[in-house]
Amino acid sequence: MTIDSNIPSIGLGTYMMTPEEAEEMTYEAIKVGYRHIDTAEVYRNEQGVAKGIQKAISEGIVSRSDLFITTKVFPGNEMWGQDQKTYEDVIDSLNSSLKRLELDYVDLYLIHSAHADKTRIDQWKALLELKDKKRIIFAGVANWNIKHLQEINEIGLPLPDTNQIELHPWAQQPELVKYLKENNIHIIAYSSLVPLSTWRTKEGENSLKTKDMENEGSSEESLFKLLANKYNVKESQLLLQWALQQKFAILPKTIKIPRLKENFDFSFVIDEEDMLLIQNENKGGGITWEWGDPLLTN
Ligand SMILES: NC(=O)c1ccc[n+]([C@@H]2O[C@H](COP(=O)([O-])OP(=O)(O)OC[C@H]3O[C@@H](n4cnc5c(N)ncnc54)[C@H](OP(=O)(O)O)[C@@H]3O)[C@@H](O)[C@H]2O)c1
């Protein structure tokens, strides 16, 4: 069984949702047709996701086996005064997430970042053990760079099924993408909508997006606006289709019910010439994490 044939390419992102929002949006998304939900222990909304899932199951809309549920263990970051999680801590984290999610397994479990420089190999071994015991179906990482992945490879451990990374036209990560493709590591793109002027505009929704980027995103001359007009689609749809065309899974997050549909509806293809134009928009690293791009972790 491979992740490529099991992971639904469009998942609902839930970062920055309250438990109540996560409950409502999970349920509404499942009604729209989403079968993949992405949460994490640090999002503090796994209980809301659980309620949304239970509601959809109890109404007979889906059964558990139709769904692909992802959660993540936060590895611990000493720069933030946290201990690096041990092998046992990771097992405990999964058990706590399963309890909050009211599930007996998750489809995908991710180590949220590579910040635990001293224990990340042990953390990876814990995920392999959990996979072996079928508490998780697929084991992956998020925000790991080539060096982090090579560390695993060099000691003869299997590579992750997936790497979830910030990926959009302004942060295209060509070297990392090439490495992941060559090593059959499925790519999940997060924060696909960064170039939109409506991306994380509410109070407290912090990131490293600069004023210049905001201005560029709202300009009528922006390539994404021009191409969205050309294909007669929303700019959000153009950005999401750009990822889907490269076989990346996507995780658009919204708390607005009408947007669930538009983030799930793709019946157009961006032609090769326009894909090349978008390729020229790369600016370099990620800007989603307000504390700095996690791919730069040692
Ligand atoms: N592993 C990691 O480190 C990591 C990091 C970041 C994200 N993620 C995952 O990836 C998911 C997506 O990333 P993200 O939350 O950063 O950003 P995103 O999905 O790229 O964008 C969300 C932002 O765009 C707005 N939006 C959504 N759909 C829209 C549409 N159709 N038209 C206009 N605006 C729209 C949302 O506002 P409204 O909510 O008001 O609609 C929100 O401000 C997360 O929720 C999380 O599950 C993982």
The ligand as an SDF file (V2000), in Angstrom:
LIG
                    3D

 48 52  0  0  0  0  0  0  0  0999 V2000
    3.3510   21.4990    8.9170 N   0  0  0  0  0  0  0  0  0  0  0  0
    3.3980   22.8040    9.1080 C   0  0  0  0  0  0  0  0  0  0  0  0
    4.3480   23.3450    9.6790 O   0  0  0  0  0  0  0  0  0  0  0  0
    2.2700   23.6480    8.6090 C   0  0  0  0  0  0  0  0  0  0  0  0
    2.4150   25.0430    8.6010 C   0  0  0  0  0  0  0  0  0  0  0  0
    1.3640   25.8000    8.1160 C   0  0  0  0  0  0  0  0  0  0  0  0
    0.2160   25.1710    7.6600 C   0  0  0  0  0  0  0  0  0  0  0  0
    0.0900   23.8140    7.7030 N   0  0  0  0  0  0  0  0  0  0  0  0
   -1.1650   23.1400    7.2980 C   0  0  0  0  0  0  0  0  0  0  0  0
   -1.5640   23.6380    6.0270 O   0  0  0  0  0  0  0  0  0  0  0  0
   -2.8400   24.2690    6.1430 C   0  0  0  0  0  0  0  0  0  0  0  0
   -2.9440   25.4310    5.1650 C   0  0  0  0  0  0  0  0  0  0  0  0
   -1.9950   26.4250    5.4180 O   0  0  0  0  0  0  0  0  0  0  0  0
   -2.3790   27.8660    5.9870 P   0  0  0  0  0  0  0  0  0  0  0  0
   -3.4720   27.7130    6.9850 O   0  0  0  0  0  0  0  0  0  0  0  0
   -1.1240   28.4850    6.3970 O   0  0  0  0  0  0  0  0  0  0  0  0
   -2.8280   28.6900    4.7410 O   0  0  0  0  0  0  0  0  0  0  0  0
   -3.6760   28.5700    3.4010 P   0  0  0  0  0  0  0  0  0  0  0  0
   -4.6300   27.4490    3.3810 O   0  0  0  0  0  0  0  0  0  0  0  0
   -2.6760   28.6820    2.3310 O   0  0  0  0  0  0  0  0  0  0  0  0
   -4.4830   29.9470    3.4850 O   0  0  0  0  0  0  0  0  0  0  0  0
   -5.4350   30.2210    4.4680 C   0  0  0  0  0  0  0  0  0  0  0  0
   -5.7670   31.7060    4.3940 C   0  0  0  0  0  0  0  0  0  0  0  0
   -6.3580   32.0270    3.1330 O   0  0  0  0  0  0  0  0  0  0  0  0
   -7.7300   32.4150    3.2990 C   0  0  0  0  0  0  0  0  0  0  0  0
   -8.4960   31.6980    2.2660 N   0  0  0  0  0  0  0  0  0  0  0  0
   -8.8130   30.3850    2.2340 C   0  0  0  0  0  0  0  0  0  0  0  0
   -9.4920   30.0660    1.1140 N   0  0  0  0  0  0  0  0  0  0  0  0
   -9.6300   31.2140    0.4070 C   0  0  0  0  0  0  0  0  0  0  0  0
  -10.2530   31.5190   -0.8240 C   0  0  0  0  0  0  0  0  0  0  0  0
  -10.8740   30.6090   -1.5530 N   0  0  0  0  0  0  0  0  0  0  0  0
  -10.2170   32.8220   -1.2440 N   0  0  0  0  0  0  0  0  0  0  0  0
   -9.5900   33.7660   -0.5030 C   0  0  0  0  0  0  0  0  0  0  0  0
   -8.9740   33.5380    0.6740 N   0  0  0  0  0  0  0  0  0  0  0  0
   -8.9890   32.2550    1.1330 C   0  0  0  0  0  0  0  0  0  0  0  0
   -8.1030   32.0010    4.7200 C   0  0  0  0  0  0  0  0  0  0  0  0
   -9.0380   32.8800    5.2920 O   0  0  0  0  0  0  0  0  0  0  0  0
  -10.4670   32.3360    5.8950 P   0  0  0  0  0  0  0  0  0  0  0  0
  -10.1590   31.2410    6.8660 O   0  0  0  0  0  0  0  0  0  0  0  0
  -11.0360   33.5510    6.5110 O   0  0  0  0  0  0  0  0  0  0  0  0
  -11.2170   31.8300    4.6990 O   0  0  0  0  0  0  0  0  0  0  0  0
   -6.7650   32.1270    5.4370 C   0  0  0  0  0  0  0  0  0  0  0  0
   -6.4810   33.4740    5.7800 O   0  0  0  0  0  0  0  0  0  0  0  0
   -2.9070   24.6500    7.6100 C   0  0  0  0  0  0  0  0  0  0  0  0
   -4.2140   24.9730    8.0190 O   0  0  0  0  0  0  0  0  0  0  0  0
   -2.3170   23.4350    8.2530 C   0  0  0  0  0  0  0  0  0  0  0  0
   -3.2560   22.3800    8.2860 O   0  0  0  0  0  0  0  0  0  0  0  0
    1.1060   23.0470    8.1600 C   0  0  0  0  0  0  0  0  0  0  0  0
  1  2  1  0
  2  3  2  0
  2  4  1  0
  4  5  1  0
  4 48  2  0
  5  6  2  0
  6  7  1  0
  7  8  2  0
  8  9  1  0
  8 48  1  0
  9 10  1  0
  9 46  1  0
 10 11  1  0
 11 12  1  0
 11 44  1  0
 12 13  1  0
 13 14  1  0
 14 15  2  0
 14 16  1  0
 14 17  1  0
 17 18  1  0
 18 19  2  0
 18 20  1  0
 18 21  1  0
 21 22  1  0
 22 23  1  0
 23 24  1  0
 23 42  1  0
 24 25  1  0
 25 26  1  0
 25 36  1  0
 26 27  1  0
 26 35  1  0
 27 28  2  0
 28 29  1  0
 29 30  1  0
 29 35  2  0
 30 31  1  0
 30 32  2  0
 32 33  1  0
 33 34  2  0
 34 35  1  0
 36 37  1  0
 36 42  1  0
 37 38  1  0
 38 39  2  0
 38 40  1  0
 38 41  1  0
 42 43  1  0
 44 45  1  0
 44 46  1  0
 46 47  1  0
M  CHG  2   8   1  16  -1
M  END
$$$$
